[in-house]
Amino acid sequence: MIPELGRLELTGDLSIEVDGAPVQVTARGGDVDVVADDVRGFVLGLRAAATARTGTRPGRADVGTLAGALADAGLTARLRSPSQDVVTVGAGVDSALGGLLLGTRLARPDALGVLRASGRAREVEAALALLLVLLGVATSRRLGSRRRD
């Protein structure tokens, strides 16, 4: 059980490196922003640190516990790359997608941000571009066949 907390007001700036990649943490009021140049590396580093600390690899339940503690304290945290949101957790978040993917509605993943933060983003973007081209060709053929009728 998590003890009841009052709303926290934060102010701060922190710059760190995780495996050589810069991470900037900023806090203003109830908002905490974490901007990592290498989001995937940052998350893997967090997972390794949590595993070393507890002896158990964190999972979906831990995401729910973290999101609940942030929400109880009136805090909202956002993990971002320099150009894209990846996930928002805590106060004011209610996401069916988060419930499905992360085990808590208090976490809202940004699908495109998660995709871009993954190691396969370029492959998936290329596949989506190819799909759009194929859809365009199929649509133009259909329209062309209708015009002949």
N, C-alpha and C positions, 0 to 999 in steps of 0.2 A: 504494500500500500504506500502510495506517495503522500507525504505530508502536505497539507493545504498551504499554499503560498499566496502572498499578495501579489499584485501586479508589480513587476520589476520595471524600472526605468534605467536603461543602459546608455553609456556614452563611452566610445573608445575606438581606437584604430590599432590594428596589429598586422604586421607583415612577417610572414614566416616562409620557409622553404620546405617542401616535402619532396624528398628524393631529387633535389635540385630544381624543382619547379616552383615558381612563386605562388603564394596564396595570400590574399588580402582579406582581412576580417574587419568589418565596420559595424558598429552598433550605435543606433540612435533611437532613444525612447524604447519602444517595444519591438523594433526591427533589427535583425541581425543578418547581415549580408556576408556571404563567404564566396569570394571570386577566386577560382583556381584556374591557372593556365592549363593544367592537365587534370581535369575533373576525375577521369578514370584512375589515374595514379594517386590522386588525393584520397579517393574512396578506398582504394586498395590499401593505402597507408593507414587510414583510420581503422580499417578492418583488422590489419595486422597488429596495430597497437592495442585494440580492444581484446583481441585473442590472447596476446601476450599478458595483458593485465588480468583477465578473468580465467584464462585457460580454455575458454570456449569461444568458438567462432560466433559472432553476433548474427542474428537472423531477423525475420519479420517481427517477432514479438518485441525485440529490442527497438526496432524502428517505432513501433506503437508506443512503447514506454517513453522513448525520447520525445515523440510528438505530443504525448499526453502531458508530460512534465512541462514542456514549453508552453502548451496551451493553458495549463493551470496557472502558470506564472504570467500569462498575458503576453508571451513572446512569440514572434513569428520569425522563423529562420529561412533564408533562401540560399540555396547552393546554385551557383552560376558559373558558366565559363565566361570569358571576357565578352562574348557576343550573344549568349543565349541562357535563359533560365533553364535549370535542370529539374529541381524539385523545391517545393515550398512546404514547410511543416510547421505545425503549431496553431496558435490562436487565429481564429477567423478562417480556417481551412476546413472545407467539407467536400471531399472528392470521392465519388464512386470509383473512379479509376484507381485512386490511391488505395481504397479498400480492397480492390481486386488484386492489384499488383504488389502492394507493399504491406497489406494486412491492416491498414488503418485509414479511415476516412480523413484523418488529420494530416495526411500527406498528399500533396497534389503534384504528381510528376508532370513535366512538360514533355510530351511525346517527342517532339522534334529536338528538344534540348538533350534528352536522354540518348536519342539516336546519334546526335552529333558528338556527344561526349564519349560514345562507345568507340572502340577501336575499328569498327566496321562501317563507320559513317560514310566514307567515300564510296565503298562498294554499294551500299544501300541507295545512296543518292544517284549513282550511275544506273542502278536497276530501275529506280523510279523514273529517271529521265528516259530510259529506253521504253518503259511502259507507256509513258505519255506520248512518245513518238509513235509507238504501235497503235495506241488508241486513236491518235490523229490520223494515221494512214487508214485504219479501219473505218473511221467516221467519214473521211473524204471519199472512200470507195462506195460506201452506202449512199452518200449524197449524190455521187456521180451516177450510180445505177438508177436512182429515183428520177434524175433529170432526163435520162434516156427513155423512161417509160411514158 
